[in-house]
Amino acid sequence: MSVALRASLLVCSVLVLFFVMRRIRKAGLEISDSIFWLALSLVLIVIAVFPQIAYWASDLLGFDAPVNFVFFCGIIVLLVRTFSQDQKICQLKKKLIALVQDEALRD
Amino acid sequence: MKVLAIIPAYNEEESISPTVEELLAARTGCDYLVVNDGSSDATERICRERGYRFVSHPTNLGLTGGFQTGVKYALAHGYDAVAQFDADGQHVPGFLPRLIEEMEATGADIVIGSRFVTEKKPHSARMIGSRLISAIIRLTTGQRINDPTSGLRLYDRPMMEEFARRFDFGPEPDSLAYLMRRGARVSEVQVSMRERQAGESYLSAAKSISYMARICTSVLLAQWFR
């Protein structure tokens, strides 16, 4: 991993960290959701500071380049996140339908 | 048999009044309920001014949620069956008694007011979708439904309970196929329908492709995991 990539990872993670903190302070994010973003930015910082971890893991799993491993992990994390958000939206829809119908049918 | 005609209405200010008046004039023996699905136009005001029986959603839920509200109302008020009836003037209320007779005579769980029992299905572009849905229903249930997309249907009490209980379970062909696989008996009665008179359809031309994709996926795949 190049120095430039490590630097941008570091900058991005610090920015994420900063934004998450600000959102939590303004109550724009639930604490349980913020855990995900905090953990993500911490992991990015750790990888930017100790790229040996990425070298070791990509070697172990047979990636051509450590950077591919980092990107791959990012994609997987985002896919899982999207899926869980779909589930959450579905739950919210169920609640909304129940509320609207209750309101409509109240005599 | 005590039957409730459920009329889901979303922005139907032009056609809701003629539809209800025609239904009343036809003396079908059915009660009716307009489910105003969060309309932004005068639909609710018209219903209130004319003294129609209606309930109003505070926001728009779509056909599935609107029909379900009607079913929940029917269950709470002790109806034996519900009919799905379009607010846009496509359906002729005079056919409702025939659907009810068919249910009483055959004991069917679902009676469809079908355009193609004795009439032949035309070979038009619009009917390609209908044929495709018929074909996959036949494939998955082994039974023939001539007019799966007809919106004029009568459901008995066990079916009402299914519609009230389930989530994402609209009065659409995929639900029909699911219920048929679970042993529901379906019967079709020949009816005629009119073209839409006014207003905005739940199925505009732009939406029809995504409608087909959704129904086909649902019939072929998703229903098995329900």
Interface residues (C-beta under 8 A of the other chain):
Chain A: K94 L96 I97 V100 Q101 E103 A104 L105
Chain B: V35 G38 V55 S56 H57 P58 T59 L61 G65 Q68 T69 K72 Y73 A76 F167
